[in-house]
Amino acid sequence: MLQFMEASTTDQWWATWKAFQDKLVNKLIDPALWGSFLLGLIQIALILVIGKITVKIAKKMLHHFMIERENNPLKLDTRRTRTVGKLLENFVNYAVNFIMILMILNQFGVNLGPVLAGAGVVGLAIGFGAQSLVKDVITGFFIIFEDQFAVGDVIQTGSYKGTVQEIGLRVTRLKSWTGEVHIIPNGTISQVTNFSINNSLAVIDVAIDYEADLDKAKQVLDETIKAYYENSLNMVKPPEVLGVQSLGTTEVTLRITAECKPNTQASVSRQLYAEIKKAFETKGVNAHPRGAGA
């Protein structure tokens, strides 16, 4: 009797397994299933392609719009235009990617209503838990709104100095003159020095011997800097020989100032030092061997 019951149970399990196999095979060879699967893949591929095309078209439209604003005869602020353009590009990219994810989830049969409601709750929880992230985003908007700095400006914040490459929703990217890229959370930017808003001032100190002819040295300096100004693209005003800056034990220091375009003072100073050295050698003015610096 026991053997009969065991055999009957085995037959039932085997029959159930056989029925499951038949059902699975019938499902797999069902053309409607594969048609629906292929249609879903095609739709997902189309969503991805359309999303990428949308991002590219939107970026081109924004780029074209920003160029028109820069060429506008009203002379709008190009610094802010470039910065807002970068920010809008980031926003478009995030928005399109988010919509694509929702559409792909919909293709898998996911009900978007609860997903969006859950996303709202999660967003609220993140808002309380990730306060630094919210601070970064809010600070980024105020940086642009108040025009503290813009893309292309040379700034210093804390110990970091460089050219602003991008102002994002969360971080700002700075590229130093030696090539390093600093990624700084917007919320940590508490103080900024902007070197690109106003013209810069090149200060050149030239030391000559005590025995040198002071009037001749000033005349040579005046002629040299005026000749350099005529061919300079970075100076905005004629440079000026201010006169004697200091008296040392063995040298007299003369000071020259030159107003330049933003962030060009270092280049102008180096070129003027070279021109002054050549002029002193030609005119016979004895420069002090210790040299000078500003």
C-alpha positions in Angstrom: 0.0 0.0 0.0 2.8 2.4 0.9 4.7 1.6 -2.3 1.5 2.3 -4.3 1.1 5.7 -2.6 4.8 6.6 -3.3 4.4 5.5 -7.0 1.3 7.6 -7.3 3.0 10.7 -5.8 5.9 10.3 -8.1 3.6 10.0 -11.1 1.8 13.2 -10.1 5.1 15.1 -9.7 6.3 13.9 -13.0 3.0 14.8 -14.7 3.1 18.3 -13.1 6.8 18.8 -14.3 5.9 17.5 -17.8 2.9 19.9 -18.0 5.2 22.8 -16.9 7.7 21.9 -19.6 5.1 21.7 -22.2 3.6 25.1 -21.2 7.1 26.7 -21.1 8.0 25.3 -24.6 4.6 26.5 -26.0 5.2 29.9 -24.5 8.7 30.2 -25.9 7.7 29.1 -29.4 4.7 31.5 -29.4 5.2 34.0 -32.2 3.2 36.6 -30.3 5.7 36.5 -27.4 8.7 37.0 -29.6 6.9 39.7 -31.6 6.1 41.6 -28.5 9.7 41.2 -27.2 11.2 42.4 -30.5 8.7 45.3 -30.6 9.7 46.3 -27.0 13.4 46.2 -28.0 12.7 48.4 -31.0 10.7 50.8 -28.9 13.5 51.1 -26.3 16.1 51.6 -29.1 13.9 54.3 -30.6 13.6 56.0 -27.2 17.3 56.1 -26.7 18.0 57.3 -30.2 15.3 60.0 -30.1 16.6 61.1 -26.6 20.2 61.5 -27.9 18.9 63.4 -31.0 16.8 65.6 -28.8 19.8 66.5 -26.6 22.0 67.3 -29.6 19.3 69.4 -31.2 18.6 71.3 -28.0 22.3 71.9 -27.4 22.7 73.2 -31.0 19.7 75.5 -30.6 21.0 76.8 -27.3 24.5 77.3 -28.8 23.0 79.2 -31.8 20.8 81.3 -29.4 23.9 82.2 -27.3 25.9 83.2 -30.4 23.1 85.5 -31.5 23.0 87.1 -28.0 26.8 87.6 -28.1 26.5 89.3 -31.6 23.6 91.4 -30.5 24.2 95.1 -31.1 22.9 95.8 -27.6 26.2 94.3 -26.3 24.7 91.9 -23.7 27.0 90.4 -21.1 28.7 87.5 -22.9 30.1 86.1 -19.6 26.7 85.5 -18.2 25.4 84.3 -21.6 28.1 81.5 -21.8 27.5 80.5 -18.2 23.7 80.3 -18.5 24.2 78.4 -21.8 26.3 75.7 -20.0 23.7 75.5 -17.2 20.8 75.1 -19.6 22.7 72.4 -21.5 23.2 70.4 -18.2 19.5 70.9 -17.3 18.3 69.6 -20.8 20.6 66.6 -20.5 19.3 65.7 -17.0 15.7 66.2 -18.0 15.8 64.2 -21.2 17.6 61.3 -19.5 15.0 61.3 -16.7 12.2 61.2 -19.2 13.9 58.4 -21.2 14.2 56.3 -18.0 10.5 56.7 -17.3 9.6 55.7 -20.9 11.8 52.6 -20.8 10.3 51.5 -17.4 6.9 51.9 -19.0 7.9 49.5 -21.8 8.6 46.9 -19.1 5.1 47.3 -17.8 6.1 49.4 -14.7 3.2 51.6 -13.5 4.7 55.1 -13.4 2.1 56.5 -11.0 3.5 54.8 -7.9 7.1 55.3 -9.2 6.6 59.1 -9.4 4.9 59.2 -6.1 7.7 57.2 -4.5 10.2 59.4 -6.2 8.6 62.4 -4.6 8.8 60.8 -1.2 12.4 59.8 -1.8 13.2 63.3 -3.0 11.8 64.8 0.2 13.9 62.3 2.3 17.0 63.2 0.3 16.2 66.9 0.8 16.4 66.4 4.6 19.2 63.9 4.5 21.5 65.4 1.8 21.4 69.0 2.9 24.9 69.6 1.5 23.6 68.6 -2.0 20.7 71.0 -1.7 23.1 73.7 -0.6 25.4 73.1 -3.6 22.5 73.5 -6.0 21.1 76.6 -4.4 24.5 78.2 -4.2 25.1 77.4 -7.9 21.9 79.3 -8.8 22.9 82.3 -6.7 26.4 82.3 -8.2 24.8 82.8 -11.7 22.0 85.1 -10.5 24.4 87.5 -8.8 26.9 87.1 -11.6 29.7 86.4 -9.1 31.7 84.7 -11.9 31.1 83.1 -15.2 32.5 80.5 -17.6 35.9 81.8 -18.8 36.6 84.0 -15.8 39.8 83.5 -13.8 38.9 83.3 -10.1 40.4 82.2 -6.8 38.3 80.5 -4.1 40.2 79.3 -1.1 43.5 77.8 -2.2 42.3 77.1 -5.7 42.9 79.5 -8.6 42.1 78.9 -12.3 39.9 79.5 -15.3 36.2 78.6 -14.8 35.4 75.7 -17.2 31.9 74.9 -16.1 29.3 76.0 -13.5 27.1 73.0 -12.9 24.1 72.4 -10.7 26.3 71.0 -8.0 30.0 71.7 -8.8 32.2 74.3 -10.4 35.2 73.2 -12.5 38.4 75.2 -12.4 41.4 74.6 -14.6 44.7 76.0 -13.2 47.3 77.5 -15.5 49.4 74.3 -15.0 46.6 72.1 -16.3 45.1 70.6 -13.2 41.3 70.6 -13.0 39.7 71.4 -9.6 36.2 70.2 -9.0 34.7 72.3 -6.2 31.2 71.8 -4.7 29.3 75.0 -5.0 28.2 74.9 -1.3 31.9 75.2 -0.2 32.4 78.5 -2.2 32.1 81.1 0.5 34.5 83.7 -0.9 35.6 84.4 -4.5 38.2 86.7 -6.0 37.4 87.4 -9.7 40.3 88.6 -11.8 38.4 88.9 -15.0 35.9 91.7 -14.3 38.2 94.8 -14.3 41.4 95.6 -16.1 44.6 94.5 -14.4 47.7 96.6 -13.5 51.2 95.6 -14.4 53.8 96.9 -12.0 57.4 96.9 -13.2 60.2 97.9 -10.8 63.6 98.5 -12.4 66.7 98.9 -10.3 69.7 101.0 -11.6 73.0 101.8 -10.0 73.4 104.8 -7.7 76.0 106.2 -10.2 73.6 105.9 -13.2 72.1 109.1 -14.7 68.6 109.2 -13.3 67.1 111.5 -15.9 68.6 109.5 -18.7 67.3 106.2 -17.2 63.8 107.8 -16.9 63.9 109.0 -20.5 65.0 105.6 -21.8 62.2 103.9 -19.9 59.6 106.4 -21.2 60.7 105.9 -24.8 60.8 102.1 -24.4 57.4 101.7 -22.9 55.8 104.1 -25.4 57.3 102.2 -28.3 56.1 98.9 -26.8 52.6 100.3 -26.2 52.1 101.1 -29.9 52.5 97.4 -30.8 50.8 95.9 -27.8 47.5 94.2 -28.0 47.0 93.8 -24.2 47.6 97.3 -23.0 44.5 99.5 -22.7 46.2 102.8 -21.7 49.7 104.2 -22.3 52.1 103.0 -19.5 53.6 105.5 -17.1 56.9 106.0 -15.5 56.0 107.0 -11.9 59.6 107.8 -10.9 61.7 106.8 -8.0 60.0 104.1 -5.9 62.7 103.5 -3.3 66.4 104.1 -2.5 68.5 101.2 -1.5 72.1 101.1 -0.3 73.5 100.6 -3.8 70.6 101.0 -6.1 67.7 103.2 -7.1 64.4 101.6 -8.0 62.2 103.1 -10.6 58.5 102.1 -10.9 56.4 101.7 -14.1 52.7 101.0 -14.2 50.7 99.8 -17.2 46.9 99.1 -17.3 46.2 95.9 -19.2 43.4 93.7 -20.2 42.3 91.3 -17.4 44.8 88.6 -16.5 47.5 89.8 -18.9 49.7 91.7 -16.5 52.2 88.9 -16.1 52.7 88.6 -19.8 53.0 92.4 -20.2 55.5 92.6 -17.3 57.8 89.9 -18.8 57.8 91.5 -22.2 58.5 95.0 -20.8 61.4 93.7 -18.6 62.9 92.2 -21.8 62.5 95.4 -23.8 63.9 97.5 -20.9 67.0 95.3 -20.6 67.7 95.6 -24.3 67.2 99.4 -24.2 69.5 99.8 -21.2 72.2 97.8 -23.0 71.8 99.9 -26.1 71.7 103.3 -24.3 74.4 102.5 -21.8 72.3 102.7 -18.6 73.7 100.6 -15.8 71.1 98.4 -14.4 71.7 97.1 -10.9 73.1 93.5 -10.9 70.5 92.4 -8.3 67.7 93.1 -10.8 64.2 94.0 -9.7 60.8 92.5 -9.2 57.3 93.5 -8.4 
